[in-house]
Amino acid sequence: MYIKNASQLLFDGLNSNLLTLREIGLNALEISISAVKPKNIIEKSLKFQNGKLFIQNDEYDLHKFKKIYVIGGGKATAEMSLALERILVNMKDIDYEGIINIPENSEIPENLKESKITINFASHPIPNENGLNGTKSMINIVKNSTEKDLFFCLISGGGSALLPLPKQGIKLEELQKVNSLLLSSGASIHEINTIRKHLSDFKGGNLVKQLYNSSGATLISLIISDVVGDYLDSIASGPTVPDKSTFEDALEIIKKYELLEEIPNSVKEHLEKGLLDKTLENPKPDDVCFTNIHNYLIGSVSLAAQEVKTFLIERGFEVKYFSNNIIGEAKEFGKTVYYITTQDGIERLDKYKIEKIALIGTGELTVTVKGTGIGGRNQEMLLSFLNNVKDKNFDNNFLIIGANLDGIEGNSKAMGALVDNYVLEQMVFKKIDPEKYLENNDSNRFFQKLGVELITGPTGCNVNDIILILLSRKIKI
């Protein structure tokens, strides 16, 4: 069981119908986490047989290669590396080695401690010297490779910060300043990564460019997405993917957020130089350097949503996806969840006499922090939902779960929370005003008081969030 406080959430005094809904909801959440565990994703995506590797619909004869290298970085990359190594050890006649960058203070799977793949700890979300040194080591491997070598690049969320390699003339501390400015500017992750790609010799397809110029070796990139929409060029800023953005785009973003006078001169000069010299542009989709490059999106939150859908259908629910692109302010989306629950859910239950409905959504909300409280995006969204329904009655049973599948969100220790009829009743009975907690961004303390925060600790996953709405029309579940 991933959910450490499940017994507290499933207490004996709960109405039997709500208890059943909670059991189903928590089981669905367990299934979600398992579906996107990096180890499980690798094992499901890659098959090895008789010296051949099968990935999705492609086949690779590993005996054709002289040596295998493993590089990359991200929050989920340690577990990815461990699972890949369990396959590579079966290749008795081909040696392998490598290096990956993972976040400082990450828990390393026990077997990785004696791995041939070096674990390098780096900083996130602001890059540091360790990350730079690890990335340089990867480039050294690339520069000494031959066309008979095979590279596995393991990419997951967080790689943009964990894999720094600033362009010539830009110092690490200048790159750090740009990152800090962007992260506090209100720019979207897509906008931030557009700039990162144009300041890097690794991101924006530049890893591939360096590999092509060195040896033209084959590279297989295994990618787990934490980006809404699963855009490969945004995940870890796309080190193995063509970059469709331009220097012009990067400068427009800088100007949009009024950062032109704040960024270091070296960065400004590099971006302006790129406008005039098209040879400095990142490699585009038609670039010959991508000839032997194979990118595979092997994991995202959609895997979790699919598994949950199957599970709920087996339990008699009519299942609908209400969105796979949830973005925006958590507080505002709480109002949307109220609308979805009542319009798409309860009205459909009553109109069509359906017994049970489940609504699934995925994405990643944001919180504009103005208060001093403890919370996270899913908890804030659910608190906003409760603030919108505090004076309303629900004749039907409902359960809503909002969870960050990474295991921790915001500055809290929770992955999210759940709300249902019981929570609504207790909130009114105990006279706990959600609006006060919402104003202070204090959603976690609110849900702690009601005993419905969700606790797993870090799961090792790195995908988007899942929102699950379960509704039952009357008594039977």
Secondary structure as the mmCIF struct_conf table of DSSP 4:
data_model
#
loop_
_struct_conf.conf_type_id
_struct_conf.id
_struct_conf.beg_label_comp_id
_struct_conf.beg_label_asym_id
_struct_conf.beg_label_seq_id
_struct_conf.end_label_comp_id
_struct_conf.end_label_asym_id
_struct_conf.end_label_seq_id
TURN_TY1_P TURN_TY1_P1 LYS A 4 ASN A 5
HELX_RH_AL_P HELX_RH_AL_P1 ALA A 6 LEU A 9
BEND BEND1 LEU A 10 LEU A 10
TURN_TY1_P TURN_TY1_P2 ASP A 12 GLY A 13
BEND BEND2 LEU A 14 LEU A 14
HELX_RH_AL_P HELX_RH_AL_P2 SER A 16 ALA A 35
TURN_TY1_P TURN_TY1_P3 VAL A 36 VAL A 36
HELX_RH_AL_P HELX_RH_AL_P3 PRO A 38 SER A 45
STRN STRN1 LEU A 46 GLN A 49
TURN_TY1_P TURN_TY1_P4 ASN A 50 GLY A 51
STRN STRN2 LYS A 52 ILE A 55
TURN_TY1_P TURN_TY1_P5 GLN A 56 ASN A 57
STRN STRN3 ASP A 58 ASP A 61
HELX_RH_3T_P HELX_RH_3T_P1 LEU A 62 LYS A 64
BEND BEND3 LYS A 66 LYS A 66
STRN STRN4 LYS A 67 GLY A 73
TURN_TY1_P TURN_TY1_P6 LYS A 75 ALA A 76
HELX_RH_AL_P HELX_RH_AL_P4 THR A 77 LEU A 88
TURN_TY1_P TURN_TY1_P7 VAL A 89 ASN A 90
TURN_TY1_P TURN_TY1_P8 LYS A 92 ASP A 93
BEND BEND4 ILE A 94 ILE A 94
STRN STRN5 ASP A 95 PRO A 103
TURN_TY1_P TURN_TY1_P9 GLU A 104 ASN A 105
HELX_LH_PP_P HELX_LH_PP_P1 SER A 106 PRO A 109
HELX_RH_3T_P HELX_RH_3T_P2 GLU A 110 GLU A 114
BEND BEND5 LYS A 116 LYS A 116
STRN STRN6 ILE A 117 ALA A 122
BEND BEND6 HIS A 124 ILE A 126
HELX_RH_AL_P HELX_RH_AL_P5 GLU A 129 LYS A 143
TURN_TY1_P TURN_TY1_P10 ASN A 144 ASN A 144
TURN_TY1_P TURN_TY1_P11 GLU A 147 LYS A 148
STRN STRN7 ASP A 149 ILE A 155
TURN_TY1_P TURN_TY1_P12 GLY A 157 GLY A 158
HELX_RH_AL_P HELX_RH_AL_P6 GLY A 159 LEU A 162
BEND BEND7 LEU A 163 LEU A 163
STRN STRN8 PRO A 166 PRO A 166
HELX_LH_PP_P HELX_LH_PP_P2 LYS A 167 LYS A 167
TURN_TY1_P TURN_TY1_P13 GLN A 168 GLY A 169
HELX_RH_AL_P HELX_RH_AL_P7 LEU A 172 LEU A 183
TURN_TY1_P TURN_TY1_P14 SER A 184 GLY A 186
HELX_RH_AL_P HELX_RH_AL_P8 ILE A 189 LYS A 197
TURN_TY1_P TURN_TY1_P15 HIS A 198 LEU A 199
STRN STRN9 SER A 200 SER A 200
BEND BEND8 ASP A 201 PHE A 202
TURN_TY1_P TURN_TY1_P16 LYS A 203 GLY A 205
HELX_RH_AL_P HELX_RH_AL_P9 ASN A 206 SER A 214
TURN_TY1_P TURN_TY1_P17 SER A 215 SER A 215
STRN STRN10 THR A 218 ILE A 224
BEND BEND9 VAL A 227 VAL A 227
TURN_TY1_P TURN_TY1_P18 VAL A 228 GLY A 229
TURN_TY1_P TURN_TY1_P19 LEU A 232 SER A 234
HELX_RH_3T_P HELX_RH_3T_P3 ILE A 235 SER A 237
TURN_TY1_P TURN_TY1_P20 PRO A 239 THR A 240
BEND BEND10 VAL A 241 VAL A 241
HELX_RH_AL_P HELX_RH_AL_P10 PHE A 247 LYS A 256
TURN_TY1_P TURN_TY1_P21 TYR A 257 GLU A 258
TURN_TY1_P TURN_TY1_P22 LEU A 260 GLU A 262
BEND BEND11 ILE A 263 ILE A 263
HELX_RH_AL_P HELX_RH_AL_P11 ASN A 265 LEU A 276
HELX_RH_3T_P HELX_RH_3T_P4 LYS A 278 LEU A 280
BEND BEND12 GLU A 281 GLU A 281
HELX_LH_PP_P HELX_LH_PP_P3 ASN A 282 LYS A 284
TURN_TY1_P TURN_TY1_P23 PRO A 285 ASP A 286
HELX_RH_3T_P HELX_RH_3T_P5 VAL A 288 PHE A 290
TURN_TY1_P TURN_TY1_P24 THR A 291 ASN A 292
STRN STRN11 ILE A 293 GLY A 299
HELX_RH_AL_P HELX_RH_AL_P12 VAL A 301 GLU A 314
TURN_TY1_P TURN_TY1_P25 ARG A 315 GLY A 316
STRN STRN12 GLU A 318 ILE A 326
BEND BEND13 GLY A 328 GLY A 328
STRN STRN13 GLU A 329 GLU A 329
HELX_RH_AL_P HELX_RH_AL_P13 ALA A 330 TYR A 339
HELX_RH_PI_P HELX_RH_PI_P1 ILE A 340 ILE A 346
HELX_RH_AL_P HELX_RH_AL_P14 GLU A 347 TYR A 352
TURN_TY1_P TURN_TY1_P26 LYS A 353 LYS A 353
BEND BEND14 GLU A 355 GLU A 355
STRN STRN14 LYS A 356 GLY A 363
STRN STRN15 THR A 366 THR A 366
BEND BEND15 GLY A 371 THR A 372
HELX_RH_AL_P HELX_RH_AL_P15 ARG A 377 VAL A 389
TURN_TY1_P TURN_TY1_P27 LYS A 390 ASP A 391
BEND BEND16 ASP A 395 ASN A 396
STRN STRN16 ASN A 397 ALA A 403
TURN_TY1_P TURN_TY1_P28 LEU A 405 ASP A 406
BEND BEND17 GLY A 407 GLY A 407
TURN_TY1_P TURN_TY1_P29 GLY A 410 ASN A 411
BEND BEND18 SER A 412 LYS A 413
BEND BEND19 MET A 415 MET A 415
STRN STRN17 GLY A 416 ASP A 420
HELX_RH_AL_P HELX_RH_AL_P16 ASN A 421 PHE A 429
TURN_TY1_P TURN_TY1_P30 LYS A 430 LYS A 431
HELX_RH_AL_P HELX_RH_AL_P17 PRO A 434 GLU A 439
TURN_TY1_P TURN_TY1_P31 ASN A 440 ASN A 441
HELX_RH_AL_P HELX_RH_AL_P18 SER A 443 LEU A 450
TURN_TY1_P TURN_TY1_P32 GLY A 451 GLY A 451
STRN STRN18 GLU A 453 LEU A 454
BEND BEND20 GLY A 460 GLY A 460
STRN STRN19 ASP A 465 SER A 472
BEND BEND21 ARG A 473 ILE A 475
#
